[in-house]
């Protein structure tokens, strides 16, 4: 007769908005080091569930990244070199 154990799942830690915590009012598109934290290695904007930013600041981050791309401070995409072994042609 096996006893069933009650499995307690830990609640994941809530992510907090870094910008709300620091009281940032304006996200500058020229601050590329900050904006790169909110982009993937391929150049996509990370989603809010990953970054932990609140809705308003995530919107501001996206606008700042788009402006920086337009001004050629950030790339739209990054060239990816495939590491898979493809078929030999020829």
MOBELNOR-V830425 format. One record per run of one state. SS is the DSSP state (A for helix, B for strand, O for the rest). FROM is the first residue (numbers start at 0). TO is the last residue. If there is no record, write none. Layout:
ss=SS from=FROM to=TO
ss=SS from=FROM to=TO
//
This chain:
ss=O from=0 to=16
ss=A from=17 to=21
ss=O from=22 to=30
ss=A from=31 to=35
ss=O from=36 to=37
ss=B from=38 to=38
ss=O from=39 to=43
ss=B from=44 to=44
ss=O from=45 to=46
ss=A from=47 to=50
ss=O from=51 to=53
ss=A from=54 to=69
ss=O from=70 to=89
//
